[in-house]
Amino acid sequence: MARTVVLLDADTVAGWRRPAPSLAQLHRAIHDLRSQHPDATVAVVADASIKWALPAEEQPAFEADIVTRAVVCAPAGTRDGTYGWMLAVVERARRDADRVLAVTDRALTGVPVVRITQVDGHFRFDLDGATVVDVKPSNPHRRRRGRG
């Protein structure tokens, strides 16, 4: 049986169509994803800075999510930042799964991105319609030369 891993970007989902991110929204979306696709493995990843964007009353719950490993944050000082870390997570998941998809607003090279919608207060995840959006990431180590 083919195994699917869905890499869910907490920053994207918590802030989806909102002026500020919501941990409650993230939790609802995770529940909906697992309900719709019970055979998929869901891995929730985040940039640790999301904690400070959440309302103060949700920050302790986010800490609890980290402690229980419901959410895994990119380590501080990660090479190539959260983007590079997410690609490393994808590569690791590909060793253990037949298909790796991402729910994110980032273009992860070679990774099919899942479309997310909301119907009647429930999130919908189109795993079958996931498509690859290849974008060459900029090289943060390349220096620009001035014209002179």
C-alpha positions in Angstrom: 0.0 0.0 0.0 1.4 3.4 -1.0 2.2 5.6 2.0 1.5 9.4 1.8 3.2 12.0 4.1 1.6 15.5 4.2 4.0 18.2 5.4 1.7 20.8 6.9 3.3 24.3 7.3 1.8 25.6 10.6 2.6 29.2 9.7 0.6 29.0 6.5 -2.4 27.2 7.9 -2.6 29.2 11.2 -2.6 32.5 9.2 -4.7 31.3 6.2 -7.1 34.1 5.2 -6.7 35.8 8.6 -5.1 39.1 9.6 -3.2 37.3 12.4 -2.4 33.6 12.9 -4.6 31.4 15.1 -3.6 28.2 16.8 -7.2 27.2 17.1 -7.5 27.5 13.3 -4.4 25.3 12.9 -5.8 22.7 15.2 -9.1 22.6 13.3 -7.3 22.3 10.0 -5.2 19.4 11.3 -8.3 17.6 12.6 -10.0 18.1 9.2 -7.0 16.9 7.3 -6.7 13.7 9.4 -10.5 13.1 9.2 -10.5 13.4 5.4 -7.3 11.4 4.8 -6.9 9.0 7.7 -4.3 6.9 5.9 -2.0 9.9 5.4 0.8 10.7 7.9 0.6 14.4 8.8 3.8 16.1 9.9 3.2 19.6 11.3 6.3 21.9 10.9 6.8 25.5 11.8 9.2 28.4 12.1 9.6 28.9 15.8 8.8 32.6 15.4 5.2 31.8 14.8 4.8 31.7 18.6 5.3 35.4 18.9 2.7 36.1 16.2 0.0 34.1 18.0 -2.2 35.8 20.5 -0.7 35.7 24.0 -3.5 33.4 25.3 -2.5 30.8 22.6 1.2 30.8 23.2 1.2 28.3 26.1 -0.8 25.9 24.0 1.7 26.3 21.2 4.5 25.5 23.7 2.6 22.4 24.7 2.3 21.4 21.0 6.1 21.6 20.7 6.7 19.6 23.9 4.3 16.8 22.8 5.8 17.0 19.3 2.5 17.8 17.7 4.4 20.6 16.0 8.1 20.4 15.1 10.0 23.7 14.7 13.0 24.5 12.6 16.1 24.6 14.8 17.6 28.1 15.3 20.5 28.8 13.0 19.3 26.2 10.4 21.3 26.4 7.2 19.2 28.0 4.5 16.6 28.9 7.1 13.2 27.3 7.4 13.0 26.7 3.6 16.2 24.6 3.7 15.0 22.8 6.8 11.6 22.0 5.2 13.4 20.5 2.1 15.5 18.4 4.5 12.3 17.1 6.1 10.9 16.3 2.7 14.0 14.3 1.8 13.8 12.4 5.0 10.1 11.7 4.5 10.8 10.5 0.9 13.0 7.7 2.3 10.0 6.3 4.3 7.0 7.2 2.0 5.9 6.7 -1.6 4.5 10.2 -1.8 5.3 13.5 0.0 3.0 16.5 -0.3 3.1 19.9 1.3 0.4 22.3 2.6 2.3 25.6 2.4 2.5 28.9 0.7 6.2 28.4 -0.1 7.3 26.9 -3.4 9.4 23.9 -2.3 11.4 22.7 -5.3 10.0 19.3 -6.6 7.4 19.0 -3.9 3.7 18.9 -4.9 1.7 21.6 -3.0 -1.8 20.7 -1.7 -4.6 23.2 -2.4 -6.6 24.1 0.7 -10.1 25.5 0.8 -12.8 26.0 3.4 -16.4 24.8 3.0 -19.1 25.3 5.7 -16.4 26.0 8.3 -14.4 22.9 7.5 -11.0 22.8 5.7 -10.7 20.7 2.6 -7.4 19.3 1.4 -7.1 18.2 -2.3 -4.3 15.7 -2.0 -5.0 14.2 -5.4 -4.8 17.6 -7.1 -1.4 18.5 -5.6 0.9 20.0 -8.1 4.6 20.9 -8.2 5.5 24.6 -8.3 9.2 24.7 -9.2 10.9 28.0 -8.2 14.6 28.4 -8.0 15.3 29.8 -4.6 17.6 32.8 -4.5 21.1 32.2 -3.2 21.5 34.2 0.0 25.3 33.7 -0.2 25.7 35.4 -3.6 26.9 38.9 -3.4 25.5 41.6 -5.7 28.1 43.7 -7.4 27.5 47.4 -7.8 28.0 49.0 -11.2 30.6 51.5 -11.2 
